[in-house]
Amino acid sequence: MSTGATVAIVVIVIIIAVAAFGAMAARRRRLRQRFGPEYDRTVVDQQSKRKAEAELSRRERRVRKLDIRPLTAAARAEFTARWDTIQERFVDQPASAVTQAQQLVTAVLQDRGYPTEGYDQILADLSVEHARNLEHYRAAHAISESASSGSASTEDLRQAMIRYRAMFDDLLDVADTRQSRAQADAAAATPDDAVAASPDGTAAPSGRAAAMPDSEAAADGGATAAPGESGPAVTGERADNIRS
């Protein structure tokens, strides 16, 4: 083989390698942008960026095959009215209201075409289009589990309502989804002795009074500190330390 032919082959191999690396880098950027913090969480779970990206791509392919559809205006109005009723019930029956909020979010999922059997699969499916609110949904679900055993405080339940609302708004695709998410983040981090966001996103004292209208507001001395997220948030720096 001539020297010229050898050089040509080497150049072709280099070009292919560069193209492959560029494609991999572009895919990684796209997945990071689409899945946000869920990308880093999956990297940690899989202990490999390559495996995590394969898993996230698999989720995308699965969701593309589902009949996911937007809500009709009538359905959106009906679900919003049901949420308002549940929120009002929180004042006197906080545990029951949280259970109903969980059921309402599930009903919205079903109406939009998401399968609702298997909690882990629900999370995987939601991560494709609703990754930004997935931590709120995880935390709310964890509190719901505690509530079913009677170990959730009033403040815990208030947190669950706030977090369910963030996912509820996201699924309804309402105009103030981003605002609701920001309010949920702020309320989740607010200590008991400060003013926190109520389940409807308005300012109110923390605890049971957070769900009460101004004319009925009363202090709730039993509220405890808000729980943290269900599992620590994983930063990109931590994920980058995991082998590719």
N, C-alpha and C positions, 0 to 999 in steps of 0.2 A: 504494500500500500504506500502510495506516495505521501510525501510530507504535507502537500496541499490537501489531500483527502483526509488525512489525520486531523489537521487543523480544522477543517470544515466540520468533521464529526464532533470534535470537542466544542466548537462554537454552538452547534445545534443542541448538544446536551446541556450546555450552560443556559441557552435561551429557554429550553424546556423547564429546567430547574427554576429559573427566575420566574417564569410564567406560573409554575405550580405554587411557588412561594407567595407570589402576588395574589393568586386566587385564594389561597388559604388565609392570608392576612385580610383580604376583603371579606371573606366569609366570617372571620372572627369579629371584625368590626360590625358587620351587619347583625350578628347574633347578640353582641354586647348592646347595641343600640335598641334592638327589639325587646330583649329580655331584661335589660337593666340589672337590678340586684339579683334577679333570679339566675342570671348567668354565673355570677360569682358563687352563689349558693350551690349550684349544680356542679361547678368545678370542685368545690370542697367535698361534696357528696361522692363524686365519681373519682376523686383523687387524681384527675387527669383532665387537662383542657381538651385533649382530643376526644376522650370518651364523653365529656360533658357536651361538647359541640355535636357529637353524633346523637346524643340523647335529645338535645334541643331541636335538632333537625328532624328527628323522628316525631317529636311532638307537633312540629309544623305540618308534616305530611299527614298525620292523623287528623288534625283539626281541619285541614283543607278538604278532607273527605266527609266531614260532618256537615249537616245542613244547618249551619249557623246563620241566623237571620236577625235583622233588627226588629224591635218591637213596633207594633202599630201605635198610632197616636192614642187610640182608645185604650189599648192595653197599658201604655205608659201612664195614662191618667188614672186608670183603675189601680195599678200597683202603687202609685203615689198616694192615692187616697187610703189604701190599706196601710201603708207605712204610717201615715198621719194618725190613724186610729191606734195602731200599735204603740206609737210614741206617747200618745195620751195615756194609754194603759200603764206605761212604765211608772207613772207617779205612784199608783197604789199596788201594782203587781209587777215589780221589776223583773223577777225571774221568769215569770210567764211571758212578759213582753220580749225578753231576749230570745226565748224559745221560738216565739212567733216571728221574730225578725229573722232568725235563722231559716225558718220554714219559708218565709216570704222570699228571701234571696234564692232559695232552692227552686221556688215556683218560677221566678224570673229566669233562672238558668234553663229550666225545662221549656218555658215559652220561647226562649231564644234558640232552642235546639241542642243544648248541651246535655250529654248523658249525665245523670246525677247519682249513679251507683258507684260507690268506692271513693272515699275521701281523697286518697292519693291520686286517683285518676282525675278527679275534679280539679285538683290543684294543677296537675300537669296540663290539662286542657285549658284552664284559665290563664296559665302562664304565657300562652302564645299571644293573646290579645290584651290581657289585663294584668300583666306582671307587676306593674307599678303599685297596684293595690293588693297584691297577693299576701304581703305580710300583715296587712290589716285583717284580711280574711282568716289567715292562720291564727292570729291572736284572738279574734272573736270566737273562732271555733273552740280554741283551748278553754276560753272562759265559759263557753256554753257547756263544755264537758264538766267543768268544776261546778257550774250551777246545777247540773243534773244530780250531783251528789250532795248539794246543799253547802258546798264549801266556798262559794263565791260571795264576796261582800257586795254591798250596794255600789261602791265605787267600781269594783270589778265589772259589775253588770252595766254601769254607765259607760265604761270603756268599751264593752262589747257592742253596745248600741251605736256608739260613735264609729267604731270600726266596721260594723256591718253596713252602716250608712254609706261609708266611703265606697265599699264594693257595690252596694245597691245603686248608687248614683252612676258608678262606672258602667254597670250592666245596662242601666236605662239610657246611657249615653246622653245624659242631660248636660246643659250648657255649663253648669257650675261644677262639673266633676272635679276639675283641678282645684277649685276653691275648697270643695268638700274634703279632698285628700289633704290639702294643706292644713285645714282646720283639725282634721283627725290626727295628723302628726303633732300639731301643737298641743291639742287637748291630751293626747296620750302621754306627753312629757311634762304636763303641768302638775306640780305638787298640790296636795289637798288644801294647803292654806292660801293658795292663789286662786284667781278666777279662771275657770276652765270652760271650754265649749260644751254646750249641752248637746243631746243627741240630734237636735235639729240644726246645730251649728251656730246657735245664738249664745251670747254670753250669759252665764248663770253660775251661781256658786257650785262647787263640786259636790258630789254625793247625790242623794235622792232629790234635792231641790233643783238639780240641774235640769230635770225634765219638767218642772212645774212652771206654769205661767206666772207672771209677776203677781197676780192677785192671790195666788195660792202658795207662793214660795215660802218654805219653812226650812230652818236649819236641820241638818241631819248629822247628829254627832257621831254616828257609827261608821262614817265613811273611812276607808283606809287608803293607803297609798296606792296609786295606780300600778297595775302589773306592767312588766316590761313586755317587749315583743316575745312572741313564741319562738324562742331561739335567737341567738345573737345575730345581728346583721353582719354579713361578710363583706369586707372591703375588697376593692380591686387589688390593693397591695398584697393582702393575704393570699388572694387567689393566685397572684403572679408568682408567689413562692412555691407553688405546687408544680411539680414537673409537668411538662407538656406531654 
